[in-house]
Amino acid sequence: MATKIIELVNNGTFSVEKKYGMTYDEFAKDHLFAGVPVVIGDACDGWAAKDKFTPDFFKSEYGSRKVKVQDQEYRLDEFIELMERSTIDNPAPYPCKLQIDREYPELLPDISPRFKFAMPDWSHNTLIKPFTAGADTYEIFLGSPGGQFPYVHYDYMGLHAFITQLYGKKEFTVIPPDQTPYVYPKENNTWVSEVPDIKNVDLEKYPLCANITPVTFTVGPGETLFIPNGWWHTAHSLTITLSVAQDSLNASNWKRFKNEANTAVAKRSSIIAKMSNIYLSVVGSILGANKSKYKNS
């Protein structure tokens, strides 16, 4: 099937497209290694979760599970009922996150096979685990109308993000990596912005934000947003929403991952950082981080 392209939005600087029928080669060349976001309209077609994962499913099957949202504990069925009563002006706390691999491993087959665009993935490789242990690489997000992600960020350790919307509609805002100086990264968490609301910026407090050129667009059921490493992003729910987020590491983002991993280690010890750099250089060679045919495309 030929690729079908529907342009979502263009801010005059860059655009985000929605594509159907895309080959892996096209994705790798035009998005993965080029570092360009895209909405993939059919990536999750093989998932059982596409029809199975609904608020009613989680309420009936896991209602007694405890979840913590913004430091408050709820039963999952109670929280979903709160979502259902929420409005845009009075949303439920957001986000409610469920860690699939650690807390709901029996659901992993429902989001399998891992779609081709998210392969290969080294983030779960045993050689990498010491550096990604703090990363949540398989998550379910539940939200209500008006639920706003609490900060602008890029994914931890420079990982790529694939966010698959399975229920409801969510609005995303993305900002390219070269505009990082304008989003005021936190000194101790450089992957998180100090700016609390990127749509309503206090320019007296954050004057550099006047230079950013964000793009905002909607992702609906069955669609997957690819956010390349280093792209700043945030989201809010337009309806009751359920989405699955997966991170990815391969040759396309290895350099950034290695730099961020070494920087994190250097905060503890410069000697260990040097050892880390040598170790990751060897691991990169073993995994083939410098051998991809798309590397210099």
C-alpha positions as CSV (number, residue, x, y, z in Angstrom):
1,M,0.0,0.0,0.0
2,A,1.3,3.4,-1.0
3,T,1.9,5.9,1.8
4,K,-1.0,8.2,2.4
5,I,-0.1,11.5,3.9
6,I,-2.3,14.0,5.6
7,E,-0.5,17.1,6.9
8,L,-1.7,18.0,10.4
9,V,-0.2,21.4,10.9
10,N,2.6,23.7,9.6
11,N,3.8,26.6,11.7
12,G,6.0,28.0,8.9
13,T,9.1,26.4,10.4
14,F,8.3,22.7,10.4
15,S,5.2,20.5,10.0
16,V,3.9,17.3,11.6
17,E,2.3,14.8,9.2
18,K,0.0,11.9,9.6
19,K,1.0,8.9,7.5
20,Y,-0.6,5.6,6.7
21,G,1.0,2.6,4.9
22,M,4.5,3.9,5.6
23,T,7.4,1.4,5.0
24,Y,10.1,1.0,7.6
25,D,12.7,2.4,5.2
26,E,10.6,5.5,4.7
27,F,10.2,6.0,8.4
28,A,13.9,5.4,9.1
29,K,15.0,7.8,6.4
30,D,12.5,10.6,6.9
31,H,11.8,10.5,10.6
32,L,13.8,8.1,12.8
33,F,17.3,9.2,11.7
34,A,16.2,12.6,10.4
35,G,14.7,13.4,13.9
36,V,11.3,14.5,12.6
37,P,8.0,13.7,14.4
38,V,5.2,12.0,12.6
39,V,1.8,10.5,13.5
40,I,1.6,6.9,12.2
41,G,-2.0,6.0,11.5
42,D,-1.8,2.3,11.4
43,A,1.2,1.2,13.6
44,C,-0.9,-0.6,16.2
45,D,-3.2,-2.4,13.8
46,G,-2.0,-5.8,15.1
47,W,-2.5,-5.1,18.8
48,A,-5.3,-6.7,20.8
49,A,-5.2,-3.6,23.0
50,K,-6.6,-1.5,20.1
51,D,-10.1,-2.8,20.9
52,K,-9.5,-4.1,24.4
53,F,-8.0,-1.2,26.4
54,T,-10.9,1.0,27.5
55,P,-11.7,2.7,30.8
56,D,-14.5,0.1,31.4
57,F,-12.0,-2.7,30.9
58,F,-9.6,-1.3,33.5
59,K,-12.4,-0.5,35.8
60,S,-13.8,-4.0,35.7
61,E,-10.6,-6.0,35.6
62,Y,-8.3,-3.9,37.8
63,G,-10.7,-1.6,39.8
64,S,-9.4,-2.6,43.2
65,R,-5.8,-1.8,42.3
66,K,-4.3,1.3,44.0
67,V,-2.9,4.1,41.9
68,K,-1.2,7.3,43.0
69,V,-1.9,10.5,41.1
70,Q,-0.3,13.8,42.1
71,D,0.6,12.3,45.5
72,Q,-3.0,11.2,46.2
73,E,-3.9,7.5,46.3
74,Y,-7.1,6.1,44.7
75,R,-8.7,2.8,43.8
76,L,-8.4,2.6,40.0
77,D,-12.2,2.2,39.6
78,E,-12.8,5.3,41.8
79,F,-10.3,7.3,39.8
80,I,-11.9,6.3,36.5
81,E,-15.3,7.3,37.8
82,L,-13.8,10.6,38.8
83,M,-12.5,10.9,35.2
84,E,-16.0,10.2,33.9
85,R,-17.5,13.0,36.0
86,S,-14.8,15.5,35.0
87,T,-15.1,18.4,32.6
88,I,-12.6,20.6,30.7
89,D,-13.0,23.3,33.4
90,N,-12.8,20.8,36.3
91,P,-10.5,17.9,35.1
92,A,-9.4,14.9,37.2
93,P,-5.7,15.0,38.3
94,Y,-3.4,14.1,35.4
95,P,-1.6,11.9,34.6
96,C,-2.7,8.6,36.0
97,K,0.1,6.2,34.9
98,L,0.2,2.4,35.0
99,Q,3.6,0.7,34.6
100,I,2.8,-2.2,32.3
101,D,6.0,-4.2,32.5
102,R,6.4,-3.9,36.3
103,E,2.7,-3.8,37.5
104,Y,0.6,-5.3,34.7
105,P,3.0,-7.7,32.9
106,E,0.1,-9.9,31.8
107,L,-1.0,-7.1,29.5
108,L,2.3,-7.1,27.5
109,P,0.9,-9.6,24.9
110,D,-1.9,-7.1,24.2
111,I,0.6,-4.5,23.0
112,S,2.6,-7.1,21.0
113,P,4.1,-7.5,18.5
114,R,6.1,-4.4,19.1
115,F,5.5,-2.5,15.9
116,K,8.2,-2.4,13.3
117,F,8.8,1.4,13.6
118,A,9.9,0.9,17.3
119,M,12.5,-1.7,16.3
120,P,15.2,-2.4,17.1
121,D,15.0,-1.4,20.7
122,W,18.0,-1.7,23.0
123,S,16.5,0.0,26.1
124,H,15.8,-3.4,27.6
125,N,19.1,-4.9,26.7
126,T,20.9,-6.3,29.8
127,L,24.0,-4.3,28.8
128,I,22.0,-1.1,28.9
129,K,19.8,-1.7,31.9
130,P,22.2,-0.1,34.4
131,F,21.5,3.2,32.7
132,T,17.8,2.9,31.9
133,A,16.7,1.4,35.2
134,G,15.0,4.7,36.2
135,A,13.2,5.0,32.8
136,D,9.5,4.0,32.5
137,T,9.5,2.5,29.1
138,Y,6.1,0.9,29.0
139,E,3.3,3.0,30.4
140,I,-0.5,3.4,30.2
141,F,-1.8,7.0,30.6
142,L,-5.4,7.7,31.7
143,G,-6.8,11.2,31.5
144,S,-10.0,13.2,31.6
145,P,-11.1,16.2,29.5
146,G,-8.9,19.1,30.2
147,G,-6.2,17.0,31.9
148,Q,-2.9,18.7,31.3
149,F,0.5,17.0,31.6
150,P,2.3,19.0,34.4
151,Y,5.4,20.0,32.5
152,V,7.2,20.3,29.2
153,H,9.9,17.8,28.7
154,Y,11.8,15.4,26.5
155,D,12.1,11.8,27.2
156,Y,14.6,10.7,29.9
157,M,18.1,9.8,28.6
158,G,17.3,11.0,25.1
159,L,15.1,8.0,24.3
160,H,12.6,8.1,21.5
161,A,8.9,8.1,22.5
162,F,6.1,6.3,20.7
163,I,2.7,7.3,22.1
164,T,-0.2,5.3,20.9
165,Q,-3.7,6.7,21.4
166,L,-6.2,3.8,22.0
167,Y,-9.2,5.7,23.4
168,G,-10.3,9.3,23.0
169,K,-8.4,12.3,21.6
170,K,-5.3,14.1,23.0
171,E,-3.7,17.3,21.9
172,F,0.1,17.4,21.7
173,T,2.5,20.3,21.5
174,V,6.1,19.7,20.3
175,I,9.1,22.0,20.2
176,P,12.4,21.1,18.3
177,P,15.6,20.3,20.1
178,D,17.4,23.4,18.6
179,Q,15.1,25.6,20.6
180,T,16.2,24.1,24.0
181,P,17.7,27.4,25.2
182,Y,14.3,29.0,24.9
183,V,12.4,26.6,27.1
184,Y,14.5,27.1,30.3
185,P,15.7,23.6,31.2
186,K,15.9,23.0,34.9
187,E,19.4,23.0,36.2
188,N,19.2,19.7,38.0
189,N,16.7,18.0,35.6
190,T,17.8,19.3,32.2
191,W,15.1,17.2,30.4
192,V,12.3,19.2,32.2
193,S,11.4,22.8,31.4
194,E,10.9,25.4,34.2
195,V,8.0,26.9,32.2
196,P,4.7,25.6,33.8
197,D,2.4,26.3,30.8
198,I,3.9,26.6,27.4
199,K,0.6,27.9,25.9
200,N,0.3,30.7,28.4
201,V,3.8,31.9,29.0
202,D,4.7,34.7,31.4
203,L,7.1,36.5,29.0
204,E,8.3,38.8,31.7
205,K,9.5,35.9,33.7
206,Y,10.5,33.7,30.6
207,P,11.3,36.2,27.8
208,L,13.3,33.7,25.7
209,C,10.1,31.7,25.2
210,A,9.1,34.4,22.6
211,N,11.6,32.6,20.3
212,I,10.0,29.2,20.4
213,T,7.9,27.9,17.4
214,P,5.7,25.1,18.8
215,V,3.3,23.0,16.8
216,T,0.1,21.7,18.3
217,F,-2.0,18.9,16.8
218,T,-4.5,16.2,17.8
219,V,-3.9,12.4,17.9
220,G,-6.9,10.1,17.9
221,P,-7.7,6.4,18.5
222,G,-5.5,4.0,16.7
223,E,-2.8,6.6,15.9
224,T,0.8,6.6,17.2
225,L,2.9,9.7,17.6
226,F,6.6,9.3,17.2
227,I,8.5,11.9,19.2
228,P,12.3,11.8,18.3
229,N,14.9,12.1,21.1
230,G,15.4,15.6,22.4
231,W,12.0,17.0,21.1
232,W,10.3,18.9,23.9
233,H,6.6,18.0,24.3
234,T,3.5,18.1,26.4
235,A,-0.1,17.1,26.1
236,H,-3.6,17.5,27.3
237,S,-6.7,15.4,26.9
238,L,-9.6,16.6,24.9
239,T,-11.8,13.8,26.0
240,I,-11.5,10.8,28.3
241,T,-8.2,9.2,27.0
242,L,-6.2,6.1,27.3
243,S,-2.8,5.8,25.6
244,V,0.3,3.6,25.7
245,A,3.7,5.1,25.8
246,Q,6.8,3.1,24.8
247,D,10.4,4.4,24.6
248,S,13.1,3.2,22.2
249,L,16.9,3.2,21.9
250,N,18.8,2.2,18.8
251,A,21.5,3.6,16.4
252,S,19.5,6.7,15.6
253,N,19.6,8.1,19.2
254,W,22.6,6.2,20.6
255,K,24.9,9.3,20.6
256,R,22.5,11.4,22.6
257,F,21.7,8.5,25.0
258,K,25.5,8.0,25.5
259,N,26.0,11.7,26.2
260,E,23.1,11.9,28.6
261,A,24.1,8.7,30.4
262,N,27.7,10.0,30.9
263,T,26.5,13.4,32.0
264,A,24.3,11.7,34.7
265,V,27.1,9.6,35.9
266,A,29.5,12.6,36.0
267,K,27.3,14.3,38.6
268,R,28.4,11.5,41.0
269,S,32.0,10.9,39.9
270,S,34.2,12.1,37.1
271,I,36.3,8.9,37.4
272,I,33.2,6.7,37.0
273,A,32.0,8.9,34.1
274,K,35.3,8.1,32.3
275,M,34.7,4.3,32.9
276,S,31.1,4.7,31.8
277,N,32.2,6.4,28.5
278,I,34.5,3.5,27.8
279,Y,31.9,0.9,28.7
280,L,29.2,2.5,26.5
281,S,31.6,2.9,23.6
282,V,32.3,-0.9,23.7
283,V,28.5,-1.6,24.1
284,G,27.7,0.6,21.2
285,S,30.2,-1.3,19.0
286,I,28.7,-4.6,20.1
287,L,25.1,-3.4,19.3
288,G,26.1,-1.9,16.0
289,A,25.4,1.7,16.9
290,N,27.6,3.0,14.1
291,K,26.6,0.5,11.4
292,S,23.1,1.5,10.4
293,K,22.6,2.0,6.6
294,Y,20.4,5.0,7.5
295,K,23.1,6.7,9.7
296,N,24.3,9.1,7.0
297,S,21.1,9.4,5.0
